[in-house]
Amino acid sequence: MFRLITLFLFLLSTALYAQDKPENCRVNDIRLMGNVRIVNTAPDLRVYISSSETFNSLEVEIVDVIPSICGQWRIIDRGEDFAIKIIDDPALADLIITIRDTREGKAFLKKHPPNQ
């Protein structure tokens, strides 16, 4: 009986972890590329910025051109494809991201430092 319960818990935890990684570059039916606006209220996604990449994080590249692949975000003030709110608690986040080490990424991290 102990083995059966252990196996069930293992399979359940594996299934829950598998849901954390964005599939098909979408979360909550939002495509994770494009023009992004950072807001304080009414976001489409709540985002936690991690200082290290984890199994369930999306590596985001901040760009200043039209985003063309999954994970490329251009930060804008209006005309966004989706809006995010940066939060401090990963448990409440819709998405956990890490920022790719580029010139634009470094500038973004100066304004929005990751949580340790």
MOPAC internal coordinates of N, CA, C and O (Angstrom, degrees):
PM7 1SCF
backbone

  N    0.0000 0     0.00 0     0.00 0    0    0    0
  C    1.4419 1     0.00 0     0.00 0    1    0    0
  C    1.5288 1   111.06 1     0.00 0    2    1    0
  O    1.2310 1   120.52 1   139.10 1    3    2    1
  N    1.3390 1   116.61 1   -40.90 1    3    2    1
  C    1.4617 1   121.32 1   178.64 1    5    3    2
  C    1.5233 1   111.04 1   -58.80 1    6    5    3
  O    1.2310 1   120.74 1   136.97 1    7    6    5
  N    1.3400 1   116.20 1   -43.03 1    7    6    5
  C    1.4738 1   120.02 1   179.49 1    9    7    6
  C    1.5174 1   111.57 1   -63.83 1   10    9    7
  O    1.2310 1   120.83 1   140.94 1   11   10    9
  N    1.3148 1   116.02 1   -39.06 1   11   10    9
  C    1.4668 1   120.08 1   179.98 1   13   11   10
  C    1.5285 1   110.80 1   -64.78 1   14   13   11
  O    1.2310 1   120.35 1   135.93 1   15   14   13
  N    1.3110 1   116.94 1   -44.07 1   15   14   13
  C    1.4622 1   120.78 1   178.32 1   17   15   14
  C    1.5260 1   110.40 1   -65.43 1   18   17   15
  O    1.2310 1   120.14 1   137.47 1   19   18   17
  N    1.3162 1   117.34 1   -42.53 1   19   18   17
  C    1.4689 1   121.41 1   178.27 1   21   19   18
  C    1.5270 1   110.80 1   -61.18 1   22   21   19
  O    1.2310 1   120.47 1   135.40 1   23   22   21
  N    1.3276 1   116.71 1   -44.60 1   23   22   21
  C    1.4622 1   120.73 1   178.70 1   25   23   22
  C    1.5261 1   110.58 1   -62.58 1   26   25   23
  O    1.2310 1   120.17 1   136.54 1   27   26   25
  N    1.3251 1   117.27 1   -43.46 1   27   26   25
  C    1.4623 1   121.10 1   178.71 1   29   27   26
  C    1.5241 1   111.32 1   -60.18 1   30   29   27
  O    1.2310 1   120.19 1   133.52 1   31   30   29
  N    1.3317 1   117.24 1   -46.48 1   31   30   29
  C    1.4644 1   120.81 1   179.85 1   33   31   30
  C    1.5236 1   111.29 1   -64.11 1   34   33   31
  O    1.2310 1   120.46 1   140.73 1   35   34   33
  N    1.3244 1   116.73 1   -39.27 1   35   34   33
  C    1.4688 1   120.35 1   177.65 1   37   35   34
  C    1.5292 1   110.50 1   -62.04 1   38   37   35
  O    1.2310 1   120.18 1   132.80 1   39   38   37
  N    1.3249 1   117.26 1   -47.20 1   39   38   37
  C    1.4654 1   120.33 1  -179.43 1   41   39   38
  C    1.5287 1   111.55 1   -65.57 1   42   41   39
  O    1.2310 1   120.56 1   141.83 1   43   42   41
  N    1.3197 1   116.54 1   -38.17 1   43   42   41
  C    1.4530 1   120.16 1   177.88 1   45   43   42
  C    1.5291 1   111.11 1   -64.18 1   46   45   43
  O    1.2310 1   120.08 1   134.84 1   47   46   45
  N    1.3273 1   117.45 1   -45.16 1   47   46   45
  C    1.4651 1   120.03 1   179.90 1   49   47   46
  C    1.5232 1   111.00 1   -65.94 1   50   49   47
  O    1.2310 1   119.79 1   143.01 1   51   50   49
  N    1.3254 1   118.01 1   -36.99 1   51   50   49
  C    1.4669 1   121.11 1   177.09 1   53   51   50
  C    1.5211 1   110.45 1   -62.88 1   54   53   51
  O    1.2310 1   120.28 1   137.23 1   55   54   53
  N    1.3135 1   117.08 1   -42.77 1   55   54   53
  C    1.4667 1   120.71 1   179.53 1   57   55   54
  C    1.5255 1   110.69 1   -64.67 1   58   57   55
  O    1.2310 1   119.80 1   139.15 1   59   58   57
  N    1.3221 1   117.99 1   -40.85 1   59   58   57
  C    1.4579 1   120.62 1   179.13 1   61   59   58
  C    1.5196 1   111.62 1   -66.29 1   62   61   59
  O    1.2310 1   119.89 1   139.35 1   63   62   61
  N    1.3289 1   117.82 1   -40.65 1   63   62   61
  C    1.4600 1   120.48 1   178.31 1   65   63   62
  C    1.5189 1   110.81 1   -65.59 1   66   65   63
  O    1.2310 1   119.80 1   143.71 1   67   66   65
  N    1.2983 1   117.99 1   -36.29 1   67   66   65
  C    1.4676 1   121.07 1  -178.88 1   69   67   66
  C    1.5227 1   110.99 1   -64.08 1   70   69   67
  O    1.2310 1   119.77 1   152.72 1   71   70   69
  N    1.3290 1   118.04 1   -27.28 1   71   70   69
  C    1.4544 1   120.54 1  -179.57 1   73   71   70
  C    1.5179 1   112.14 1   -75.86 1   74   73   71
  O    1.2310 1   119.65 1   161.10 1   75   74   73
  N    1.3134 1   118.28 1   -18.90 1   75   74   73
  C    1.4585 1   120.98 1  -175.73 1   77   75   74
  C    1.5234 1   112.75 1   -72.84 1   78   77   75
  O    1.2310 1   119.34 1   146.82 1   79   78   77
  N    1.3231 1   118.87 1   -33.18 1   79   78   77
  C    1.4585 1   122.12 1  -178.52 1   81   79   78
  C    1.5276 1   109.11 1   -75.88 1   82   81   79
  O    1.2310 1   119.57 1   -50.22 1   83   82   81
  N    1.3260 1   118.43 1   129.78 1   83   82   81
  C    1.4671 1   119.90 1   179.78 1   85   83   82
  C    1.5259 1   111.27 1   -61.24 1   86   85   83
  O    1.2310 1   121.15 1   -55.18 1   87   86   85
  N    1.3210 1   115.41 1   124.82 1   87   86   85
  C    1.4601 1   120.11 1   178.72 1   89   87   86
  C    1.5207 1   109.31 1   -98.67 1   90   89   87
  O    1.2310 1   120.81 1   -38.88 1   91   90   89
  N    1.3118 1   116.05 1   141.12 1   91   90   89
  C    1.4637 1   122.09 1   178.90 1   93   91   90
  C    1.5175 1   112.08 1    54.34 1   94   93   91
  O    1.2310 1   120.95 1  -151.28 1   95   94   93
  N    1.3270 1   115.78 1    28.72 1   95   94   93
  C    1.4582 1   122.36 1   178.06 1   97   95   94
  C    1.5246 1   111.94 1    57.92 1   98   97   95
  O    1.2310 1   120.70 1  -142.25 1   99   98   97
  N    1.3394 1   116.26 1    37.75 1   99   98   97
  C    1.4649 1   121.40 1   180.00 1  101   99   98
  C    1.5178 1   110.88 1  -137.34 1  102  101   99
  O    1.2310 1   121.17 1   -36.31 1  103  102  101
  N    1.3257 1   115.36 1   143.69 1  103  102  101
  C    1.4585 1   123.50 1   169.60 1  105  103  102
  C    1.5238 1   106.38 1  -136.98 1  106  105  103
  O    1.2310 1   120.58 1   -49.13 1  107  106  105
  N    1.3315 1   116.50 1   130.87 1  107  106  105
  C    1.4704 1   121.39 1  -177.12 1  109  107  106
  C    1.5201 1   111.23 1    52.15 1  110  109  107
  O    1.2310 1   121.11 1  -142.60 1  111  110  109
  N    1.3284 1   115.48 1    37.40 1  111  110  109
  C    1.4655 1   123.80 1  -179.65 1  113  111  110
  C    1.5293 1   113.25 1    62.51 1  114  113  111
  O    1.2310 1   120.45 1  -156.39 1  115  114  113
  N    1.3235 1   116.74 1    23.61 1  115  114  113
  C    1.4676 1   122.27 1   176.25 1  117  115  114
  C    1.5180 1   107.63 1  -107.81 1  118  117  115
  O    1.2310 1   120.67 1   -53.92 1  119  118  117
  N    1.3059 1   116.32 1   126.08 1  119  118  117
  C    1.4665 1   121.69 1   178.32 1  121  119  118
  C    1.5232 1   108.71 1   -72.97 1  122  121  119
  O    1.2310 1   120.30 1   -52.67 1  123  122  121
  N    1.3215 1   117.03 1   127.33 1  123  122  121
  C    1.4637 1   122.73 1  -171.21 1  125  123  122
  C    1.5198 1   112.82 1   -87.53 1  126  125  123
  O    1.2310 1   121.13 1  -130.62 1  127  126  125
  N    1.3042 1   115.45 1    49.38 1  127  126  125
  C    1.4628 1   122.23 1   172.58 1  129  127  126
  C    1.5127 1   107.62 1  -151.72 1  130  129  127
  O    1.2310 1   120.78 1   -27.85 1  131  130  129
  N    1.3121 1   116.10 1   152.15 1  131  130  129
  C    1.4496 1   118.92 1   176.32 1  133  131  130
  C    1.5054 1   113.60 1   124.76 1  134  133  131
  O    1.2310 1   121.80 1    20.37 1  135  134  133
  N    1.3219 1   114.17 1  -159.63 1  135  134  133
  C    1.4613 1   122.06 1  -178.77 1  137  135  134
  C    1.5234 1   109.35 1   -83.44 1  138  137  135
  O    1.2310 1   120.95 1   -52.36 1  139  138  137
  N    1.3338 1   115.79 1   127.64 1  139  138  137
  C    1.4598 1   121.89 1  -173.63 1  141  139  138
  C    1.5207 1   109.17 1  -124.07 1  142  141  139
  O    1.2310 1   121.48 1   -44.50 1  143  142  141
  N    1.3361 1   114.76 1   135.50 1  143  142  141
  C    1.4643 1   120.27 1   174.70 1  145  143  142
  C    1.5179 1   108.04 1  -114.40 1  146  145  143
  O    1.2310 1   120.69 1   -43.17 1  147  146  145
  N    1.3272 1   116.29 1   136.83 1  147  146  145
  C    1.4592 1   121.61 1   177.49 1  149  147  146
  C    1.5219 1   107.75 1   -93.51 1  150  149  147
  O    1.2310 1   121.05 1   -54.54 1  151  150  149
  N    1.3373 1   115.61 1   125.46 1  151  150  149
  C    1.4683 1   121.41 1  -176.61 1  153  151  150
  C    1.5246 1   109.75 1  -127.52 1  154  153  151
  O    1.2310 1   120.88 1   -13.70 1  155  154  153
  N    1.3208 1   115.93 1   166.30 1  155  154  153
  C    1.4627 1   121.87 1   174.68 1  157  155  154
  C    1.5190 1   111.94 1  -102.54 1  158  157  155
  O    1.2310 1   120.25 1   156.35 1  159  158  157
  N    1.3254 1   117.13 1   -23.65 1  159  158  157
  C    1.4622 1   121.06 1   180.00 1  161  159  158
  C    1.5225 1   109.84 1  -131.80 1  162  161  159
  O    1.2310 1   120.86 1   -26.24 1  163  162  161
  N    1.3232 1   115.97 1   153.76 1  163  162  161
  C    1.4646 1   124.49 1   176.18 1  165  163  162
  C    1.5339 1   113.51 1    52.37 1  166  165  163
  O    1.2310 1   119.77 1  -126.55 1  167  166  165
  N    1.3479 1   118.05 1    53.45 1  167  166  165
  C    1.4615 1   118.92 1   176.87 1  169  167  166
  C    1.5215 1   111.24 1   -79.25 1  170  169  167
  O    1.2310 1   120.90 1   -22.15 1  171  170  169
  N    1.3273 1   115.89 1   157.85 1  171  170  169
  C    1.4610 1   120.79 1   170.09 1  173  171  170
  C    1.5309 1   109.74 1   -77.29 1  174  173  171
  O    1.2310 1   120.97 1   144.54 1  175  174  173
  N    1.3415 1   115.74 1   -35.46 1  175  174  173
  C    1.4711 1   122.03 1   179.83 1  177  175  174
  C    1.5138 1   110.28 1  -136.64 1  178  177  175
  O    1.2310 1   120.94 1   -38.54 1  179  178  177
  N    1.3297 1   115.81 1   141.46 1  179  178  177
  C    1.4626 1   121.63 1   170.04 1  181  179  178
  C    1.5192 1   106.61 1   -96.96 1  182  181  179
  O    1.2310 1   120.67 1   -55.02 1  183  182  181
  N    1.3453 1   116.32 1   124.98 1  183  182  181
  C    1.4637 1   122.11 1  -171.38 1  185  183  182
  C    1.5235 1   110.18 1  -119.85 1  186  185  183
  O    1.2310 1   121.21 1   -44.85 1  187  186  185
  N    1.3201 1   115.29 1   135.15 1  187  186  185
  C    1.4612 1   122.52 1   173.74 1  189  187  186
  C    1.5263 1   107.16 1  -109.12 1  190  189  187
  O    1.2310 1   120.09 1   -51.02 1  191  190  189
  N    1.3204 1   117.44 1   128.98 1  191  190  189
  C    1.4633 1   121.68 1   178.73 1  193  191  190
  C    1.5162 1   108.38 1   -96.67 1  194  193  191
  O    1.2310 1   120.77 1   -60.66 1  195  194  193
  N    1.3173 1   116.13 1   119.34 1  195  194  193
  C    1.4576 1   122.02 1  -179.13 1  197  195  194
  C    1.5277 1   109.61 1   -99.62 1  198  197  195
  O    1.2310 1   120.90 1   -33.03 1  199  198  197
  N    1.3254 1   115.88 1   146.97 1  199  198  197
  C    1.4647 1   119.48 1   178.61 1  201  199  198
  C    1.5256 1   112.03 1   -81.84 1  202  201  199
  O    1.2310 1   120.02 1   165.28 1  203  202  201
  N    1.3367 1   117.57 1   -14.72 1  203  202  201
  C    1.4638 1   120.49 1   178.34 1  205  203  202
  C    1.5186 1   109.62 1  -135.82 1  206  205  203
  O    1.2310 1   121.24 1   -34.26 1  207  206  205
  N    1.3202 1   115.24 1   145.74 1  207  206  205
  C    1.4549 1   120.69 1  -178.02 1  209  207  206
  C    1.5255 1   110.03 1   -71.56 1  210  209  207
  O    1.2310 1   120.93 1   -44.26 1  211  210  209
  N    1.3279 1   115.84 1   135.74 1  211  210  209
  C    1.4540 1   121.79 1   177.67 1  213  211  210
  C    1.5244 1   108.86 1  -121.72 1  214  213  211
  O    1.2310 1   120.97 1    -4.07 1  215  214  213
  N    1.3215 1   115.75 1   175.93 1  215  214  213
  C    1.4564 1   119.96 1  -177.22 1  217  215  214
  C    1.5255 1   112.44 1   -62.83 1  218  217  215
  O    1.2310 1   119.87 1   154.64 1  219  218  217
  N    1.3118 1   117.86 1   -25.36 1  219  218  217
  C    1.4553 1   119.99 1  -175.87 1  221  219  218
  C    1.5230 1   113.81 1  -110.59 1  222  221  219
  O    1.2310 1   120.01 1  -168.19 1  223  222  221
  N    1.3251 1   117.59 1    11.81 1  223  222  221
  C    1.4639 1   119.10 1  -178.83 1  225  223  222
  C    1.5234 1   111.03 1   -93.77 1  226  225  223
  O    1.2310 1   121.74 1   -26.12 1  227  226  225
  N    1.3083 1   114.28 1   153.88 1  227  226  225
  C    1.4640 1   121.49 1   175.19 1  229  227  226
  C    1.5176 1   107.45 1  -104.56 1  230  229  227
  O    1.2310 1   120.60 1   -51.39 1  231  230  229
  N    1.3249 1   116.46 1   128.61 1  231  230  229
  C    1.4617 1   119.37 1   176.10 1  233  231  230
  C    1.5231 1   107.82 1   -81.98 1  234  233  231
  O    1.2310 1   121.08 1   -59.05 1  235  234  233
  N    1.3280 1   115.54 1   120.95 1  235  234  233
  C    1.4635 1   121.95 1  -176.96 1  237  235  234
  C    1.5194 1   109.17 1  -106.36 1  238  237  235
  O    1.2310 1   121.33 1   -46.56 1  239  238  237
  N    1.3218 1   115.06 1   133.44 1  239  238  237
  C    1.4590 1   121.08 1   174.14 1  241  239  238
  C    1.5285 1   107.61 1  -107.16 1  242  241  239
  O    1.2310 1   120.83 1   -61.39 1  243  242  241
  N    1.3146 1   116.01 1   118.61 1  243  242  241
  C    1.4680 1   120.84 1   176.89 1  245  243  242
  C    1.5295 1   107.09 1   -81.56 1  246  245  243
  O    1.2310 1   120.50 1   -54.62 1  247  246  245
  N    1.3257 1   116.65 1   125.38 1  247  246  245
  C    1.4681 1   121.35 1  -176.56 1  249  247  246
  C    1.5231 1   109.65 1  -125.27 1  250  249  247
  O    1.2310 1   121.13 1   -17.38 1  251  250  249
  N    1.3211 1   115.45 1   162.62 1  251  250  249
  C    1.4641 1   119.80 1   174.91 1  253  251  250
  C    1.5271 1   111.49 1  -115.04 1  254  253  251
  O    1.2310 1   120.75 1  -165.50 1  255  254  253
  N    1.3202 1   116.17 1    14.50 1  255  254  253
  C    1.4636 1   122.95 1   175.13 1  257  255  254
  C    1.5273 1   107.89 1  -118.26 1  258  257  255
  O    1.2310 1   119.93 1    -1.39 1  259  258  257
  N    1.3219 1   117.74 1   178.61 1  259  258  257
  C    1.4595 1   121.04 1   179.67 1  261  259  258
  C    1.5304 1   109.16 1   -66.11 1  262  261  259
  O    1.2310 1   119.61 1   -58.95 1  263  262  261
  N    1.3286 1   118.35 1   121.05 1  263  262  261
  C    1.4674 1   121.33 1  -179.59 1  265  263  262
  C    1.5305 1   110.57 1   -64.23 1  266  265  263
  O    1.2310 1   120.80 1   -43.21 1  267  266  265
  N    1.3422 1   116.08 1   136.79 1  267  266  265
  C    1.4619 1   119.07 1  -175.87 1  269  267  266
  C    1.5254 1   114.06 1  -126.26 1  270  269  267
  O    1.2310 1   119.44 1   169.83 1  271  270  269
  N    1.3456 1   118.67 1   -10.17 1  271  270  269
  C    1.4629 1   120.21 1   179.64 1  273  271  270
  C    1.5391 1   109.75 1  -134.64 1  274  273  271
  O    1.2310 1   121.64 1   -15.81 1  275  274  273
  N    1.3070 1   114.48 1   164.19 1  275  274  273
  C    1.4586 1   120.67 1   179.83 1  277  275  274
  C    1.5238 1   110.88 1   -56.52 1  278  277  275
  O    1.2310 1   120.74 1   -47.51 1  279  278  277
  N    1.3208 1   116.20 1   132.49 1  279  278  277
  C    1.4557 1   120.71 1   178.42 1  281  279  278
  C    1.5134 1   114.49 1    90.93 1  282  281  279
  O    1.2310 1   119.44 1   175.76 1  283  282  281
  N    1.3179 1   118.68 1    -4.24 1  283  282  281
  C    1.4622 1   120.55 1   175.00 1  285  283  282
  C    1.5256 1   108.16 1   -91.06 1  286  285  283
  O    1.2310 1   121.20 1   -56.97 1  287  286  285
  N    1.3273 1   115.31 1   123.03 1  287  286  285
  C    1.4582 1   121.41 1  -179.16 1  289  287  286
  C    1.5178 1   109.43 1  -124.45 1  290  289  287
  O    1.2310 1   120.80 1   -44.57 1  291  290  289
  N    1.3308 1   116.07 1   135.43 1  291  290  289
  C    1.4653 1   121.60 1   171.11 1  293  291  290
  C    1.5230 1   106.72 1  -110.51 1  294  293  291
  O    1.2310 1   120.43 1   -60.35 1  295  294  293
  N    1.3152 1   116.79 1   119.65 1  295  294  293
  C    1.4569 1   122.09 1  -177.83 1  297  295  294
  C    1.5306 1   108.66 1   -80.90 1  298  297  295
  O    1.2310 1   121.02 1   -55.47 1  299  298  297
  N    1.3298 1   115.65 1   124.53 1  299  298  297
  C    1.4628 1   121.07 1  -176.78 1  301  299  298
  C    1.5320 1   109.77 1  -134.77 1  302  301  299
  O    1.2310 1   120.78 1    -8.78 1  303  302  301
  N    1.3406 1   116.11 1   171.22 1  303  302  301
  C    1.4570 1   121.51 1   179.53 1  305  303  302
  C    1.5270 1   113.39 1   -98.76 1  306  305  303
  O    1.2310 1   119.90 1   157.86 1  307  306  305
  N    1.3338 1   117.79 1   -22.14 1  307  306  305
  C    1.4709 1   121.03 1   178.60 1  309  307  306
  C    1.5285 1   108.91 1  -158.01 1  310  309  307
  O    1.2310 1   121.20 1   -18.15 1  311  310  309
  N    1.3182 1   115.31 1   161.85 1  311  310  309
  C    1.4566 1   120.68 1  -178.73 1  313  311  310
  C    1.5183 1   112.50 1    76.31 1  314  313  311
  O    1.2310 1   120.59 1  -146.60 1  315  314  313
  N    1.3383 1   116.47 1    33.40 1  315  314  313
  C    1.4571 1   121.20 1  -174.90 1  317  315  314
  C    1.5321 1   112.24 1   -77.87 1  318  317  315
  O    1.2310 1   121.87 1   -24.24 1  319  318  317
  N    1.3326 1   114.02 1   155.76 1  319  318  317
  C    1.4608 1   120.69 1   170.02 1  321  319  318
  C    1.5254 1   109.84 1   -81.20 1  322  321  319
  O    1.2310 1   120.80 1   145.62 1  323  322  321
  N    1.3366 1   116.08 1   -34.38 1  323  322  321
  C    1.4596 1   121.30 1   173.50 1  325  323  322
  C    1.5220 1   109.15 1  -157.87 1  326  325  323
  O    1.2310 1   121.52 1   -20.57 1  327  326  325
  N    1.3448 1   114.70 1   159.43 1  327  326  325
  C    1.4624 1   121.24 1  -178.29 1  329  327  326
  C    1.5276 1   109.02 1  -114.40 1  330  329  327
  O    1.2310 1   121.12 1   -36.33 1  331  330  329
  N    1.3400 1   115.46 1   143.67 1  331  330  329
  C    1.4643 1   120.26 1   179.08 1  333  331  330
  C    1.5285 1   109.82 1  -123.54 1  334  333  331
  O    1.2310 1   121.61 1   -25.84 1  335  334  333
  N    1.3084 1   114.52 1   154.16 1  335  334  333
  C    1.4535 1   121.72 1   169.05 1  337  335  334
  C    1.5213 1   106.19 1  -119.99 1  338  337  335
  O    1.2310 1   120.21 1   -52.29 1  339  338  337
  N    1.3142 1   117.21 1   127.71 1  339  338  337
  C    1.4618 1   121.69 1   179.30 1  341  339  338
  C    1.5264 1   107.20 1   -85.46 1  342  341  339
  O    1.2310 1   120.96 1   -54.79 1  343  342  341
  N    1.3347 1   115.77 1   125.21 1  343  342  341
  C    1.4554 1   120.82 1  -176.67 1  345  343  342
  C    1.5231 1   110.39 1  -120.39 1  346  345  343
  O    1.2310 1   120.87 1   -14.01 1  347  346  345
  N    1.3405 1   115.95 1   165.99 1  347  346  345
  C    1.4646 1   121.89 1  -175.37 1  349  347  346
  C    1.5246 1   114.64 1   -98.42 1  350  349  347
  O    1.2310 1   119.63 1   173.39 1  351  350  349
  N    1.3219 1   118.32 1    -6.61 1  351  350  349
  C    1.4575 1   121.58 1  -175.60 1  353  351  350
  C    1.5268 1   110.59 1  -118.18 1  354  353  351
  O    1.2310 1   119.45 1   -67.02 1  355  354  353
  N    1.3323 1   118.65 1   112.98 1  355  354  353
  C    1.4691 1   119.82 1  -178.60 1  357  355  354
  C    1.5234 1   112.86 1   -63.53 1  358  357  355
  O    1.2310 1   119.90 1   154.57 1  359  358  357
  N    1.3218 1   117.80 1   -25.43 1  359  358  357
  C    1.4630 1   120.24 1  -179.63 1  361  359  358
  C    1.5235 1   111.98 1   -67.18 1  362  361  359
  O    1.2310 1   119.95 1   155.26 1  363  362  361
  N    1.3309 1   117.71 1   -24.74 1  363  362  361
  C    1.4579 1   121.87 1  -179.48 1  365  363  362
  C    1.5278 1   112.83 1   -96.52 1  366  365  363
  O    1.2310 1   120.26 1   178.32 1  367  366  365
  N    1.3110 1   117.10 1    -1.68 1  367  366  365
  C    1.4654 1   121.31 1  -174.21 1  369  367  366
  C    1.5239 1   112.01 1   -81.33 1  370  369  367
  O    1.2310 1   121.31 1   -36.52 1  371  370  369
  N    1.3293 1   115.09 1   143.48 1  371  370  369
  C    1.4607 1   121.33 1   170.02 1  373  371  370
  C    1.5216 1   109.79 1   -78.76 1  374  373  371
  O    1.2310 1   120.99 1   154.12 1  375  374  373
  N    1.3474 1   115.71 1   -25.88 1  375  374  373
  C    1.4569 1   121.43 1  -174.54 1  377  375  374
  C    1.5216 1   109.65 1  -150.61 1  378  377  375
  O    1.2310 1   120.88 1   -43.76 1  379  378  377
  N    1.3253 1   115.92 1   136.24 1  379  378  377
  C    1.4652 1   122.14 1   173.90 1  381  379  378
  C    1.5257 1   106.68 1  -107.56 1  382  381  379
  O    1.2310 1   120.93 1   -50.40 1  383  382  381
  N    1.3385 1   115.82 1   129.60 1  383  382  381
  C    1.4627 1   119.37 1  -177.80 1  385  383  382
  C    1.5222 1   110.50 1  -126.32 1  386  385  383
  O    1.2310 1   121.66 1   -22.99 1  387  386  385
  N    1.3183 1   114.42 1   157.01 1  387  386  385
  C    1.4538 1   122.48 1   164.48 1  389  387  386
  C    1.5273 1   105.77 1  -121.14 1  390  389  387
  O    1.2310 1   120.46 1   -27.39 1  391  390  389
  N    1.3086 1   116.73 1   152.61 1  391  390  389
  C    1.4612 1   120.98 1  -177.15 1  393  391  390
  C    1.5227 1   108.91 1  -103.81 1  394  393  391
  O    1.2310 1   120.90 1   -52.88 1  395  394  393
  N    1.3307 1   115.88 1   127.12 1  395  394  393
  C    1.4635 1   121.56 1   178.35 1  397  395  394
  C    1.5279 1   109.81 1   -63.80 1  398  397  395
  O    1.2310 1   121.03 1   -36.68 1  399  398  397
  N    1.3076 1   115.63 1   143.32 1  399  398  397
  C    1.4657 1   123.01 1  -175.41 1  401  399  398
  C    1.5326 1   110.51 1   -79.66 1  402  401  399
  O    1.2310 1   121.20 1   -95.00 1  403  402  401
  N    1.3359 1   115.31 1    85.00 1  403  402  401
  C    1.4678 1   122.15 1   176.38 1  405  403  402
  C    1.5280 1   107.54 1  -129.23 1  406  405  403
  O    1.2310 1   120.40 1    -5.02 1  407  406  405
  N    1.3152 1   116.85 1   174.98 1  407  406  405
  C    1.4622 1   120.55 1   178.51 1  409  407  406
  C    1.5289 1   110.63 1   -59.67 1  410  409  407
  O    1.2310 1   120.87 1   133.17 1  411  410  409
  N    1.3302 1   115.94 1   -46.83 1  411  410  409
  C    1.4635 1   120.37 1   179.53 1  413  411  410
  C    1.5307 1   110.76 1   -66.85 1  414  413  411
  O    1.2310 1   120.57 1   142.22 1  415  414  413
  N    1.3307 1   116.51 1   -37.78 1  415  414  413
  C    1.4564 1   120.88 1   178.46 1  417  415  414
  C    1.5135 1   112.22 1   -63.33 1  418  417  415
  O    1.2310 1   120.41 1   138.73 1  419  418  417
  N    1.3264 1   116.81 1   -41.27 1  419  418  417
  C    1.4655 1   120.53 1   178.17 1  421  419  418
  C    1.5228 1   111.13 1   -64.68 1  422  421  419
  O    1.2310 1   120.12 1   139.98 1  423  422  421
  N    1.3183 1   117.38 1   -40.02 1  423  422  421
  C    1.4672 1   120.71 1   177.67 1  425  423  422
  C    1.5247 1   110.50 1   -64.75 1  426  425  423
  O    1.2310 1   120.43 1   139.66 1  427  426  425
  N    1.3144 1   116.79 1   -40.34 1  427  426  425
  C    1.4610 1   121.18 1   177.68 1  429  427  426
  C    1.5271 1   110.84 1   -62.81 1  430  429  427
  O    1.2310 1   120.47 1   136.12 1  431  430  429
  N    1.3342 1   116.70 1   -43.88 1  431  430  429
  C    1.4740 1   120.86 1  -178.48 1  433  431  430
  C    1.5238 1   112.44 1   -67.86 1  434  433  431
  O    1.2310 1   119.97 1   154.41 1  435  434  433
  N    1.3312 1   117.67 1   -25.59 1  435  434  433
  C    1.4657 1   119.16 1   174.95 1  437  435  434
  C    1.5254 1   110.31 1   -65.82 1  438  437  435
  O    1.2310 1   120.23 1   142.56 1  439  438  437
  N    1.3267 1   117.16 1   -37.44 1  439  438  437
  C    1.4535 1   121.89 1   179.39 1  441  439  438
  C    1.5246 1   112.22 1   -79.92 1  442  441  439
  O    1.2310 1   121.04 1   146.98 1  443  442  441
  N    1.3327 1   115.61 1   -33.02 1  443  442  441
  C    1.4667 1   121.60 1  -174.52 1  445  443  442
  C    1.5314 1   109.49 1  -133.19 1  446  445  443
  O    1.2310 1   120.01 1  -105.06 1  447  446  445
  N    1.3340 1   117.59 1    74.94 1  447  446  445
  C    1.4686 1   119.77 1  -176.67 1  449  447  446
  C    1.5235 1   112.14 1   -63.81 1  450  449  447
  O    1.2310 1   120.23 1   -35.84 1  451  450  449
  N    1.3448 1   117.16 1   144.16 1  451  450  449
  C    1.4677 1   119.78 1  -179.79 1  453  451  450
  C    1.5198 1   110.80 1   -71.83 1  454  453  451
  O    1.2310 1   121.73 1   -22.61 1  455  454  453
  N    1.3118 1   114.30 1   157.39 1  455  454  453
  C    1.4539 1   120.64 1   175.26 1  457  455  454
  C    1.5189 1   108.62 1   -83.43 1  458  457  455
  O    1.2310 1   120.84 1   -36.21 1  459  458  457
  N    1.2937 1   115.99 1   143.79 1  459  458  457
  C    1.4569 1   120.70 1  -179.38 1  461  459  458
  C    1.4882 1   107.85 1   -83.33 1  462  461  459
  O    1.2310 1   120.10 1   180.00 1  463  462  461

